Amino acid sequence: MTQVADFTDSEWWTVETTLGERYGDSAPTAQRADSEIRLQPGDRELASCPIAFWEHDGCHFVVMKTGERNYRCQFFYRLHEQFGTGIREYDDLAECLVTLLQTQADHRREQQQQAPA
């Protein structure tokens, strides 16, 4: 099984700083974990990848490190409500995080506008 290197101290600082800038004093604490994923759609072998995850206001966020300077992300409310940013993989962690947070904020705003009054 392929093993992707863990987040560096600098990458983890980027995660924590971005969450602090987005949420201020109510910033959630990002947790570390590992996940097994296919790096390419046709891969038969799974790769063990480090992830950063957090929850805020009923929404769960996941950022996967899939290689050196390669990241994927998604957010979800329930298992059947999973969303991405429309970009399969990023080569800049800060861009990945900011786009993920903005996409979720836009999604939430759209959902609130569509809700019956």
Chimera marker file (.cmm) of the C-alpha trace (Angstrom):
<marker_set name="trace">
<marker id="1" x="0.000" y="0.000" z="0.000" r="1" g="1" b="0" radius="0.5"/>
<marker id="2" x="1.253" y="3.471" z="-0.897" r="1" g="1" b="0" radius="0.5"/>
<marker id="3" x="1.798" y="5.724" z="2.114" r="1" g="1" b="0" radius="0.5"/>
<marker id="4" x="1.544" y="9.511" z="1.637" r="1" g="1" b="0" radius="0.5"/>
<marker id="5" x="3.684" y="11.554" z="4.046" r="1" g="1" b="0" radius="0.5"/>
<marker id="6" x="1.896" y="13.295" z="6.905" r="1" g="1" b="0" radius="0.5"/>
<marker id="7" x="1.133" y="17.015" z="6.913" r="1" g="1" b="0" radius="0.5"/>
<marker id="8" x="4.261" y="19.034" z="7.647" r="1" g="1" b="0" radius="0.5"/>
<marker id="9" x="4.311" y="21.529" z="10.518" r="1" g="1" b="0" radius="0.5"/>
<marker id="10" x="4.007" y="24.312" z="7.939" r="1" g="1" b="0" radius="0.5"/>
<marker id="11" x="0.992" y="22.668" z="6.278" r="1" g="1" b="0" radius="0.5"/>
<marker id="12" x="-0.697" y="22.134" z="9.639" r="1" g="1" b="0" radius="0.5"/>
<marker id="13" x="-0.057" y="25.783" z="10.539" r="1" g="1" b="0" radius="0.5"/>
<marker id="14" x="-1.800" y="26.714" z="7.271" r="1" g="1" b="0" radius="0.5"/>
<marker id="15" x="-4.836" y="24.627" z="8.238" r="1" g="1" b="0" radius="0.5"/>
<marker id="16" x="-5.086" y="26.114" z="11.737" r="1" g="1" b="0" radius="0.5"/>
<marker id="17" x="-4.434" y="29.687" z="10.588" r="1" g="1" b="0" radius="0.5"/>
<marker id="18" x="-7.009" y="29.493" z="7.794" r="1" g="1" b="0" radius="0.5"/>
<marker id="19" x="-9.670" y="28.168" z="10.184" r="1" g="1" b="0" radius="0.5"/>
<marker id="20" x="-8.818" y="30.932" z="12.657" r="1" g="1" b="0" radius="0.5"/>
<marker id="21" x="-9.144" y="33.581" z="9.955" r="1" g="1" b="0" radius="0.5"/>
<marker id="22" x="-12.455" y="32.151" z="8.738" r="1" g="1" b="0" radius="0.5"/>
<marker id="23" x="-14.176" y="31.541" z="12.065" r="1" g="1" b="0" radius="0.5"/>
<marker id="24" x="-12.397" y="33.851" z="14.516" r="1" g="1" b="0" radius="0.5"/>
<marker id="25" x="-12.899" y="32.985" z="18.182" r="1" g="1" b="0" radius="0.5"/>
<marker id="26" x="-15.308" y="30.163" z="17.331" r="1" g="1" b="0" radius="0.5"/>
<marker id="27" x="-12.756" y="28.374" z="15.119" r="1" g="1" b="0" radius="0.5"/>
<marker id="28" x="-13.083" y="24.594" z="15.297" r="1" g="1" b="0" radius="0.5"/>
<marker id="29" x="-10.036" y="22.500" z="16.095" r="1" g="1" b="0" radius="0.5"/>
<marker id="30" x="-8.847" y="20.473" z="13.133" r="1" g="1" b="0" radius="0.5"/>
<marker id="31" x="-8.132" y="16.831" z="13.872" r="1" g="1" b="0" radius="0.5"/>
<marker id="32" x="-5.663" y="14.496" z="12.194" r="1" g="1" b="0" radius="0.5"/>
<marker id="33" x="-6.524" y="11.079" z="10.838" r="1" g="1" b="0" radius="0.5"/>
<marker id="34" x="-5.708" y="8.736" z="7.959" r="1" g="1" b="0" radius="0.5"/>
<marker id="35" x="-7.882" y="7.525" z="5.125" r="1" g="1" b="0" radius="0.5"/>
<marker id="36" x="-7.451" y="4.918" z="2.437" r="1" g="1" b="0" radius="0.5"/>
<marker id="37" x="-8.343" y="6.202" z="-1.013" r="1" g="1" b="0" radius="0.5"/>
<marker id="38" x="-7.613" y="5.537" z="-4.662" r="1" g="1" b="0" radius="0.5"/>
<marker id="39" x="-5.214" y="8.190" z="-5.903" r="1" g="1" b="0" radius="0.5"/>
<marker id="40" x="-6.413" y="7.673" z="-9.490" r="1" g="1" b="0" radius="0.5"/>
<marker id="41" x="-9.876" y="6.453" z="-10.527" r="1" g="1" b="0" radius="0.5"/>
<marker id="42" x="-8.453" y="3.341" z="-12.199" r="1" g="1" b="0" radius="0.5"/>
<marker id="43" x="-6.156" y="2.352" z="-9.330" r="1" g="1" b="0" radius="0.5"/>
<marker id="44" x="-6.786" y="-1.052" z="-7.797" r="1" g="1" b="0" radius="0.5"/>
<marker id="45" x="-4.526" y="-0.378" z="-4.820" r="1" g="1" b="0" radius="0.5"/>
<marker id="46" x="-5.525" y="1.999" z="-2.051" r="1" g="1" b="0" radius="0.5"/>
<marker id="47" x="-3.172" y="4.634" z="-0.686" r="1" g="1" b="0" radius="0.5"/>
<marker id="48" x="-3.015" y="5.647" z="2.962" r="1" g="1" b="0" radius="0.5"/>
<marker id="49" x="-3.385" y="9.441" z="3.058" r="1" g="1" b="0" radius="0.5"/>
<marker id="50" x="-3.332" y="11.839" z="6.014" r="1" g="1" b="0" radius="0.5"/>
<marker id="51" x="-6.427" y="13.981" z="6.434" r="1" g="1" b="0" radius="0.5"/>
<marker id="52" x="-7.404" y="17.068" z="8.350" r="1" g="1" b="0" radius="0.5"/>
<marker id="53" x="-11.031" y="17.156" z="9.408" r="1" g="1" b="0" radius="0.5"/>
<marker id="54" x="-13.271" y="19.406" z="11.446" r="1" g="1" b="0" radius="0.5"/>
<marker id="55" x="-16.936" y="20.124" z="12.035" r="1" g="1" b="0" radius="0.5"/>
<marker id="56" x="-18.637" y="23.479" z="12.233" r="1" g="1" b="0" radius="0.5"/>
<marker id="57" x="-22.332" y="24.232" z="12.553" r="1" g="1" b="0" radius="0.5"/>
<marker id="58" x="-23.460" y="20.774" z="11.446" r="1" g="1" b="0" radius="0.5"/>
<marker id="59" x="-21.115" y="20.597" z="8.460" r="1" g="1" b="0" radius="0.5"/>
<marker id="60" x="-18.123" y="18.254" z="8.281" r="1" g="1" b="0" radius="0.5"/>
<marker id="61" x="-14.990" y="19.170" z="6.322" r="1" g="1" b="0" radius="0.5"/>
<marker id="62" x="-12.198" y="16.914" z="5.078" r="1" g="1" b="0" radius="0.5"/>
<marker id="63" x="-8.882" y="17.817" z="3.429" r="1" g="1" b="0" radius="0.5"/>
<marker id="64" x="-6.823" y="14.870" z="2.173" r="1" g="1" b="0" radius="0.5"/>
<marker id="65" x="-3.127" y="15.080" z="1.409" r="1" g="1" b="0" radius="0.5"/>
<marker id="66" x="-2.638" y="12.896" z="-1.664" r="1" g="1" b="0" radius="0.5"/>
<marker id="67" x="1.027" y="13.622" z="-2.340" r="1" g="1" b="0" radius="0.5"/>
<marker id="68" x="3.718" y="16.196" z="-1.840" r="1" g="1" b="0" radius="0.5"/>
<marker id="69" x="1.835" y="19.463" z="-2.519" r="1" g="1" b="0" radius="0.5"/>
<marker id="70" x="-1.342" y="17.645" z="-3.609" r="1" g="1" b="0" radius="0.5"/>
<marker id="71" x="-4.660" y="17.995" z="-1.763" r="1" g="1" b="0" radius="0.5"/>
<marker id="72" x="-8.325" y="17.050" z="-2.195" r="1" g="1" b="0" radius="0.5"/>
<marker id="73" x="-11.268" y="18.323" z="-0.188" r="1" g="1" b="0" radius="0.5"/>
<marker id="74" x="-14.968" y="17.929" z="0.438" r="1" g="1" b="0" radius="0.5"/>
<marker id="75" x="-17.673" y="18.905" z="2.883" r="1" g="1" b="0" radius="0.5"/>
<marker id="76" x="-20.799" y="17.058" z="3.888" r="1" g="1" b="0" radius="0.5"/>
<marker id="77" x="-23.802" y="17.249" z="6.164" r="1" g="1" b="0" radius="0.5"/>
<marker id="78" x="-24.891" y="13.624" z="5.958" r="1" g="1" b="0" radius="0.5"/>
<marker id="79" x="-23.286" y="10.742" z="4.108" r="1" g="1" b="0" radius="0.5"/>
<marker id="80" x="-25.655" y="11.179" z="1.188" r="1" g="1" b="0" radius="0.5"/>
<marker id="81" x="-24.984" y="14.948" z="1.026" r="1" g="1" b="0" radius="0.5"/>
<marker id="82" x="-21.329" y="15.203" z="-0.025" r="1" g="1" b="0" radius="0.5"/>
<marker id="83" x="-19.998" y="18.200" z="-1.915" r="1" g="1" b="0" radius="0.5"/>
<marker id="84" x="-16.727" y="19.258" z="-3.487" r="1" g="1" b="0" radius="0.5"/>
<marker id="85" x="-15.392" y="22.443" z="-4.988" r="1" g="1" b="0" radius="0.5"/>
<marker id="86" x="-15.430" y="21.290" z="-8.600" r="1" g="1" b="0" radius="0.5"/>
<marker id="87" x="-11.643" y="20.976" z="-8.606" r="1" g="1" b="0" radius="0.5"/>
<marker id="88" x="-10.347" y="17.435" z="-8.267" r="1" g="1" b="0" radius="0.5"/>
<marker id="89" x="-6.965" y="18.246" z="-6.764" r="1" g="1" b="0" radius="0.5"/>
<marker id="90" x="-5.036" y="21.314" z="-5.620" r="1" g="1" b="0" radius="0.5"/>
<marker id="91" x="-1.300" y="21.933" z="-5.537" r="1" g="1" b="0" radius="0.5"/>
<marker id="92" x="-1.650" y="24.730" z="-2.965" r="1" g="1" b="0" radius="0.5"/>
<marker id="93" x="-3.061" y="23.930" z="0.474" r="1" g="1" b="0" radius="0.5"/>
<marker id="94" x="-4.166" y="27.492" z="1.254" r="1" g="1" b="0" radius="0.5"/>
<marker id="95" x="-6.087" y="27.691" z="-2.032" r="1" g="1" b="0" radius="0.5"/>
<marker id="96" x="-7.668" y="24.306" z="-1.297" r="1" g="1" b="0" radius="0.5"/>
<marker id="97" x="-8.819" y="25.414" z="2.170" r="1" g="1" b="0" radius="0.5"/>
<marker id="98" x="-10.104" y="28.838" z="1.144" r="1" g="1" b="0" radius="0.5"/>
<marker id="99" x="-11.981" y="27.430" z="-1.849" r="1" g="1" b="0" radius="0.5"/>
<marker id="100" x="-13.508" y="24.679" z="0.304" r="1" g="1" b="0" radius="0.5"/>
<marker id="101" x="-14.692" y="27.159" z="2.939" r="1" g="1" b="0" radius="0.5"/>
<marker id="102" x="-16.047" y="29.574" z="0.326" r="1" g="1" b="0" radius="0.5"/>
<marker id="103" x="-17.850" y="26.826" z="-1.583" r="1" g="1" b="0" radius="0.5"/>
<marker id="104" x="-19.506" y="25.634" z="1.621" r="1" g="1" b="0" radius="0.5"/>
<marker id="105" x="-20.524" y="29.193" z="2.572" r="1" g="1" b="0" radius="0.5"/>
<marker id="106" x="-22.019" y="29.714" z="-0.903" r="1" g="1" b="0" radius="0.5"/>
<marker id="107" x="-23.845" y="26.368" z="-0.677" r="1" g="1" b="0" radius="0.5"/>
<marker id="108" x="-25.280" y="27.245" z="2.731" r="1" g="1" b="0" radius="0.5"/>
<marker id="109" x="-26.423" y="30.666" z="1.513" r="1" g="1" b="0" radius="0.5"/>
<marker id="110" x="-28.160" y="29.074" z="-1.496" r="1" g="1" b="0" radius="0.5"/>
<marker id="111" x="-29.893" y="26.541" z="0.757" r="1" g="1" b="0" radius="0.5"/>
<marker id="112" x="-31.127" y="29.290" z="3.072" r="1" g="1" b="0" radius="0.5"/>
<marker id="113" x="-32.473" y="31.296" z="0.131" r="1" g="1" b="0" radius="0.5"/>
<marker id="114" x="-34.356" y="28.265" z="-1.186" r="1" g="1" b="0" radius="0.5"/>
<marker id="115" x="-35.877" y="27.384" z="2.191" r="1" g="1" b="0" radius="0.5"/>
<marker id="116" x="-39.578" y="28.145" z="2.526" r="1" g="1" b="0" radius="0.5"/>
<marker id="117" x="-40.249" y="31.290" z="4.538" r="1" g="1" b="0" radius="0.5"/>
<link id1="1" id2="2" r="1" g="1" b="0" radius="0.2"/>
<link id1="2" id2="3" r="1" g="1" b="0" radius="0.2"/>
<link id1="3" id2="4" r="1" g="1" b="0" radius="0.2"/>
<link id1="4" id2="5" r="1" g="1" b="0" radius="0.2"/>
<link id1="5" id2="6" r="1" g="1" b="0" radius="0.2"/>
<link id1="6" id2="7" r="1" g="1" b="0" radius="0.2"/>
<link id1="7" id2="8" r="1" g="1" b="0" radius="0.2"/>
<link id1="8" id2="9" r="1" g="1" b="0" radius="0.2"/>
<link id1="9" id2="10" r="1" g="1" b="0" radius="0.2"/>
<link id1="10" id2="11" r="1" g="1" b="0" radius="0.2"/>
<link id1="11" id2="12" r="1" g="1" b="0" radius="0.2"/>
<link id1="12" id2="13" r="1" g="1" b="0" radius="0.2"/>
<link id1="13" id2="14" r="1" g="1" b="0" radius="0.2"/>
<link id1="14" id2="15" r="1" g="1" b="0" radius="0.2"/>
<link id1="15" id2="16" r="1" g="1" b="0" radius="0.2"/>
<link id1="16" id2="17" r="1" g="1" b="0" radius="0.2"/>
<link id1="17" id2="18" r="1" g="1" b="0" radius="0.2"/>
<link id1="18" id2="19" r="1" g="1" b="0" radius="0.2"/>
<link id1="19" id2="20" r="1" g="1" b="0" radius="0.2"/>
<link id1="20" id2="21" r="1" g="1" b="0" radius="0.2"/>
<link id1="21" id2="22" r="1" g="1" b="0" radius="0.2"/>
<link id1="22" id2="23" r="1" g="1" b="0" radius="0.2"/>
<link id1="23" id2="24" r="1" g="1" b="0" radius="0.2"/>
<link id1="24" id2="25" r="1" g="1" b="0" radius="0.2"/>
<link id1="25" id2="26" r="1" g="1" b="0" radius="0.2"/>
<link id1="26" id2="27" r="1" g="1" b="0" radius="0.2"/>
<link id1="27" id2="28" r="1" g="1" b="0" radius="0.2"/>
<link id1="28" id2="29" r="1" g="1" b="0" radius="0.2"/>
<link id1="29" id2="30" r="1" g="1" b="0" radius="0.2"/>
<link id1="30" id2="31" r="1" g="1" b="0" radius="0.2"/>
<link id1="31" id2="32" r="1" g="1" b="0" radius="0.2"/>
<link id1="32" id2="33" r="1" g="1" b="0" radius="0.2"/>
<link id1="33" id2="34" r="1" g="1" b="0" radius="0.2"/>
<link id1="34" id2="35" r="1" g="1" b="0" radius="0.2"/>
<link id1="35" id2="36" r="1" g="1" b="0" radius="0.2"/>
<link id1="36" id2="37" r="1" g="1" b="0" radius="0.2"/>
<link id1="37" id2="38" r="1" g="1" b="0" radius="0.2"/>
<link id1="38" id2="39" r="1" g="1" b="0" radius="0.2"/>
<link id1="39" id2="40" r="1" g="1" b="0" radius="0.2"/>
<link id1="40" id2="41" r="1" g="1" b="0" radius="0.2"/>
<link id1="41" id2="42" r="1" g="1" b="0" radius="0.2"/>
<link id1="42" id2="43" r="1" g="1" b="0" radius="0.2"/>
<link id1="43" id2="44" r="1" g="1" b="0" radius="0.2"/>
<link id1="44" id2="45" r="1" g="1" b="0" radius="0.2"/>
<link id1="45" id2="46" r="1" g="1" b="0" radius="0.2"/>
<link id1="46" id2="47" r="1" g="1" b="0" radius="0.2"/>
<link id1="47" id2="48" r="1" g="1" b="0" radius="0.2"/>
<link id1="48" id2="49" r="1" g="1" b="0" radius="0.2"/>
<link id1="49" id2="50" r="1" g="1" b="0" radius="0.2"/>
<link id1="50" id2="51" r="1" g="1" b="0" radius="0.2"/>
<link id1="51" id2="52" r="1" g="1" b="0" radius="0.2"/>
<link id1="52" id2="53" r="1" g="1" b="0" radius="0.2"/>
<link id1="53" id2="54" r="1" g="1" b="0" radius="0.2"/>
<link id1="54" id2="55" r="1" g="1" b="0" radius="0.2"/>
<link id1="55" id2="56" r="1" g="1" b="0" radius="0.2"/>
<link id1="56" id2="57" r="1" g="1" b="0" radius="0.2"/>
<link id1="57" id2="58" r="1" g="1" b="0" radius="0.2"/>
<link id1="58" id2="59" r="1" g="1" b="0" radius="0.2"/>
<link id1="59" id2="60" r="1" g="1" b="0" radius="0.2"/>
<link id1="60" id2="61" r="1" g="1" b="0" radius="0.2"/>
<link id1="61" id2="62" r="1" g="1" b="0" radius="0.2"/>
<link id1="62" id2="63" r="1" g="1" b="0" radius="0.2"/>
<link id1="63" id2="64" r="1" g="1" b="0" radius="0.2"/>
<link id1="64" id2="65" r="1" g="1" b="0" radius="0.2"/>
<link id1="65" id2="66" r="1" g="1" b="0" radius="0.2"/>
<link id1="66" id2="67" r="1" g="1" b="0" radius="0.2"/>
<link id1="67" id2="68" r="1" g="1" b="0" radius="0.2"/>
<link id1="68" id2="69" r="1" g="1" b="0" radius="0.2"/>
<link id1="69" id2="70" r="1" g="1" b="0" radius="0.2"/>
<link id1="70" id2="71" r="1" g="1" b="0" radius="0.2"/>
<link id1="71" id2="72" r="1" g="1" b="0" radius="0.2"/>
<link id1="72" id2="73" r="1" g="1" b="0" radius="0.2"/>
<link id1="73" id2="74" r="1" g="1" b="0" radius="0.2"/>
<link id1="74" id2="75" r="1" g="1" b="0" radius="0.2"/>
<link id1="75" id2="76" r="1" g="1" b="0" radius="0.2"/>
<link id1="76" id2="77" r="1" g="1" b="0" radius="0.2"/>
<link id1="77" id2="78" r="1" g="1" b="0" radius="0.2"/>
<link id1="78" id2="79" r="1" g="1" b="0" radius="0.2"/>
<link id1="79" id2="80" r="1" g="1" b="0" radius="0.2"/>
<link id1="80" id2="81" r="1" g="1" b="0" radius="0.2"/>
<link id1="81" id2="82" r="1" g="1" b="0" radius="0.2"/>
<link id1="82" id2="83" r="1" g="1" b="0" radius="0.2"/>
<link id1="83" id2="84" r="1" g="1" b="0" radius="0.2"/>
<link id1="84" id2="85" r="1" g="1" b="0" radius="0.2"/>
<link id1="85" id2="86" r="1" g="1" b="0" radius="0.2"/>
<link id1="86" id2="87" r="1" g="1" b="0" radius="0.2"/>
<link id1="87" id2="88" r="1" g="1" b="0" radius="0.2"/>
<link id1="88" id2="89" r="1" g="1" b="0" radius="0.2"/>
<link id1="89" id2="90" r="1" g="1" b="0" radius="0.2"/>
<link id1="90" id2="91" r="1" g="1" b="0" radius="0.2"/>
<link id1="91" id2="92" r="1" g="1" b="0" radius="0.2"/>
<link id1="92" id2="93" r="1" g="1" b="0" radius="0.2"/>
<link id1="93" id2="94" r="1" g="1" b="0" radius="0.2"/>
<link id1="94" id2="95" r="1" g="1" b="0" radius="0.2"/>
<link id1="95" id2="96" r="1" g="1" b="0" radius="0.2"/>
<link id1="96" id2="97" r="1" g="1" b="0" radius="0.2"/>
<link id1="97" id2="98" r="1" g="1" b="0" radius="0.2"/>
<link id1="98" id2="99" r="1" g="1" b="0" radius="0.2"/>
<link id1="99" id2="100" r="1" g="1" b="0" radius="0.2"/>
<link id1="100" id2="101" r="1" g="1" b="0" radius="0.2"/>
<link id1="101" id2="102" r="1" g="1" b="0" radius="0.2"/>
<link id1="102" id2="103" r="1" g="1" b="0" radius="0.2"/>
<link id1="103" id2="104" r="1" g="1" b="0" radius="0.2"/>
<link id1="104" id2="105" r="1" g="1" b="0" radius="0.2"/>
<link id1="105" id2="106" r="1" g="1" b="0" radius="0.2"/>
<link id1="106" id2="107" r="1" g="1" b="0" radius="0.2"/>
<link id1="107" id2="108" r="1" g="1" b="0" radius="0.2"/>
<link id1="108" id2="109" r="1" g="1" b="0" radius="0.2"/>
<link id1="109" id2="110" r="1" g="1" b="0" radius="0.2"/>
<link id1="110" id2="111" r="1" g="1" b="0" radius="0.2"/>
<link id1="111" id2="112" r="1" g="1" b="0" radius="0.2"/>
<link id1="112" id2="113" r="1" g="1" b="0" radius="0.2"/>
<link id1="113" id2="114" r="1" g="1" b="0" radius="0.2"/>
<link id1="114" id2="115" r="1" g="1" b="0" radius="0.2"/>
<link id1="115" id2="116" r="1" g="1" b="0" radius="0.2"/>
<link id1="116" id2="117" r="1" g="1" b="0" radius="0.2"/>
</marker_set>
